[in-house]
Amino acid sequence: MTIFKDQSFDQERALYESNGVQVVACRFEGPADGESALKESRNVEVKDCFFDLRYPFWHDEHLSIEGCELTPNCRAALWYSRDIRIKDTKLHGIKALRECADVSIEGCSIISPEFGWSVRGINMKDSSAEGEYFMMRSEQLNFSDVNLKGKYSFQYITDSVFENCNFDTKDAFWHAKNVVVRNSVIKGEYLAWYCEDVTFENCTIIGTQPLCYCKGLKLIGCKMIDTDLSFERSEVEAELTAPIDSIKNPWSGTIKVPAAGEIIMDEPDARGVVEFTA
């Protein structure tokens, strides 16, 4: 394996089409402002490096990134790549992950609008993230112990599981399908409208007008705080552990709850049932 250590690169396609390389303690920056440093590369290990140039990892396979920093200038860092392992790294450029597959992220700091679009198969744990439109149109996500802050997250995702997470995010999980969220806190307005076959288990849900226009929605052992006008036009089976502010026109199913501040049933086709358990 070829080793590049303690070097600086700023030229266009500096290590283009590399195969079987270790890149250690190198810096990708400088006046030439070159792009695509490791584009079309295979079997690459990158450790303790600094990236301040655009598009470093496009069309790569079998890529490991550890202990690195990708600055805000390092935009669109990973596109069209597969078999990626990222650990203890700062991903701070816009659009940092797109059209990739088989990705593992652990112990990372993500500050990146439009992160993770159209990704298939990503495991993320013990990480924090900030950004708008996080993980849009991705599938097979498996997240644990992830903290997220940002708007419009997880829209159009499918076949995913989230555990022990904390999400502060508006308009999250819109149009999501086949998703399970367990032991998590989800704070934000207008949660999971138009979703299908989504289950929240032992979760705390905070914010106005959640869970409307849903199909196959399930809540198991959940608490809902400051959640007025909930479940409008949704097909829902819910078991709630605490009182709810208000419920509006659930389309079908049963909502079991200790108490409700208000139940609004002013649509003739709304046939959902509210049962008080206290």
N, C-alpha and C positions, 0 to 999 in steps of 0.2 A: 504494500500500500504506500503510495506517494504521500509525503508529509510536507505541508506548508505551515511554517511556524514563525510567528513574530514578523510577519510581512505586511505591507500595505499595498492595496490595489485600488486604482481609480479608473482604469481603462475599460472600454467597452468589452463585454464578454470575457472578462479577465481569466476565468477558469472554465470556459465554455466546453461542454461535452467531456467533462472529467469523468473518470471511471475508476473507483477504488482510491479515494483520496481522504486524508485527514487534514482539516484546516483548523489550526490551533492558534489562539491569541493573535489573530490577524485583524486588520482594519480595512474596511471597504469604504473609502472616502477619498476626497481629493479634488483638485482643480479640473481634471479631465471629465469628471461627472459621468462616468460610464455606467451603462445599464447592464442588467442580465448577467451578473457575475458568474453564476453557476448554472445557467440555463442548459437544458438537455443533458443533465449529468446523472450518473448512476453510482450507487454504493458510496455515499458521501457521509462523512462524520465531521460535524462542525462544532467546535467547542471554544467557549470563552472569546468569541469574536464580536466585533462591532460593525454594524451595517448602517450606513447613512446614504446609500444609493438605491435606486429603484429596481424592482423586478428581479431580485437575486435568484429565486428558486422557481423557475417555470419549467414544466415538462420534466420534472425530476422523478426518479424512483429510488426507493431504499435510502431514505434521507434521515439523518439524526442531527438534531440541533440541541445543544445543551449549554446553559450558562451564558447565553448570548444576549445582546441588545440590538433590536431593530427599531430605529428612531422614527419619528413622524415623517422624515424625508424618505424613509424606506417604504414607499407605497406599493401596494399590490405585491407583497413579498412572495407569497406562495400561490401559484395558480397551476391548474392542470397537472398536479403531481400526485403520487400515490406511495403508500407505505412510508409514512412520515412519523417520526417520534420527536416531540418537542418537550423539553424539560427545563424548569428553572430559567425561563427566558422572558424578556420583555418584548411583547409584540405591540408596538405603538404606532404603526403606520396604517393608514386607511386601506380598507379592502385587503386585509392581510391573508385571507384564506378563501379561495374560490375554486369551484369545479375540481376539488381534490377527493381522494378516497383513502380509506384505511389510515386514520389519523389518531395519534395519541398525544394528549396535552396534559402535563402534570406540573403543578407548582409554578404556573405562569401568571404574568400580569398582562392583560390584554386591554389596550386602549385603542379602539379601532372601529370607526363607523363602517357599516356594511361588511362586517366580519362573517366569514363562514357561509357564504351563499353557495347553494347547490353542492354541498358536501355530502358524500355517502360514506357512512361509517366513521363516527368520531367518538372516542372516549376522552372525556375531560374530567379531571378531579383536582381538588385542592388548588383551585385557581380563582382569580378575580377578573371581571370583565366590565368594560364601559364602552357604550357605543349604540348607535341607532341601527335598526334593522338587523339585529344579531341573529345569525344562523338561518336566514330566510331561505325557504325552499330546500332545506336539507332533510336527510333521512337517516334512520338508524343512529340516532344520537343516544349516548349513554353517559349521563352527567352525575357526578356525586361531589358534594361539598364545594359547590361553585357559587360565588357571590356575583350578582349581575346588577348593573345600574344602567338604564337606558330605555329608549322608547322603541315600540314596534318589534319586539323580540319574538323569535320562534314562529313567525308567520308562515303558513303553508308547509310546516314540517310534518313528517310521517314516521310511524314505527319507532318511537323513542321512549326512553325511560329517564326520569330525573329523581334523585334521592338526596335528602339532606341539603337542599339548596335554599338560597335566599335571593329572591328576584324582586327588584324594585323597578318596575317596567310597565309602561302604559301600552294598551292595545296588544298584549302578549297572546300568543297561541291562536291568533285568528286563522280560521280555516285549517287548523291542525287536525290530523287524523291518526287514530291508533296510538295514543300517547298516554302514559301513566306518570303521575307526579306524586311522590310519596314523601311524607315527613318534611315538608318544605313550607316556606313562607313566600306568598306571592302578593306583592303590594302594587296597586296601580289601577287606573280606571279602565273600564270596558274590557275585562278579561275574557279571552277565549270565545269571542263571538264567532258564529258560523262553524264551530268545531264539530267533529264527528268522532264518536267512540273515544272520548277522552275521560280518564278517571283521575280524580284527586282523592288521595287517601291520607288521613291524618295530617291534613294541611291547614294552615291558617291563610285565609283569603281576605284581603283588605282593599276596599275601594269601591266606588260607585258603579252601578249598572253592570255587574259581572254576568257572564254565562248566559247570553241571550242568543236566540236563533240556533241553538245547539241540537244535535241529534245523537242519541246514544250516550248522553252525559251521565256520569256517576260521581257522587261524592260519598265517601265513607269516612265517618268519624271526623268530619271537618268543622272548623270554626270560621264564621264569616263576620267580619267587623266592618262597620260603616259601609255596608253593602245594601244600598237601597235599590229598588226596582230590579231585583234579581230575577233571573230565569225567564225573562220575557220570550214567549214563543219557543220555548225549549222543550225537548223530550228529555225528561230528567228523572233519575232515581237518586234521592239524596237522604243521607242520615247526618244531621247536624247536631253538634254537641252544645251549642250556645244559641241564645236568641239572635234573630236577624232583624234588620231595620225594616225591610219591606220586600214583598214578593209580588211580581206583576205577571199575570196571564201566562203561567206555565202551560204549555200546549198539551202535555200528557205526562203520566207518571205520578209518583208520590214523593212529596218532600216531608220528611219527619224532622221536627224542630221543637225545642222546648217552648219557644214563644216567638211571635212576630209583631213588630210595631204596627204593620199595616199589610193587609192582603188585598190586592187590587185584581178584581176579576170582571173586567168590562168588555171582554171580547167573547162573543157567543161560541166561538170554536175553541176557546181555552178550557180544557177539561182536566187539567192537572189537579191533584188532590194535595191539600196541606193537612198533615196530621200533627197534633201537638202531643209531645211525649212527656211533658212535665206535669 
